[in-house]
Amino acid sequence: MAGLTVLSPVAGTVVDVSDVDDPVFSAGLVGPGLAVEPDGVRGTEAVAPITGTIVKLHPHAFVVQADDGRAVLVHLGIDTVKLGGEGFTTHASEGDVVERGAVLVSWDPAAVRGGGRSAVCPVVALEATPDAVETLAQVGTTIEHGQPLLSWS
């Protein structure tokens, strides 16, 4: 299986997924990955991290699956499901085939933070083994959406 480069869905600062304040993500229960703390201005668009089919799309989260079956989960903030979609605009639908870098959701991370929630965005290689995923972006560095974040072998 060829390596799959996973792009950052949002612009911001790279965070170790183990530092995310949610045990499902920090313990790697859904898979290994990284997270991005979105920039309040540049981080308002979330893009497809890989080319594939949108198999799940909620205003606060989405999963894109590559043709080979590997899938990447992007979660926009923590506990943002409780917002009921308020402050999020989707630009695609489940079943759509998208190119990596295509804008899937617009949102306001500053408003999420203003409401007392974390805006950090876990990016997870679903059901991957930790040894199959390599980080391409260094924790603590700034990243733009569409720049390489992970490599999944």
Protein Blocks (a to p, Z undefined) as FASTA:
>chain_A
ZZdddddfbgcddddfklpccfklmnomnogcddddddfklmmbccdfbgcddfbdcfkb
ccdddfkopacdddedehklmnnopapacfbdehiacdehiafbdcdfklmmmnopafbd
cdddehiafklpccfbdghiacdehiafbdcZZ
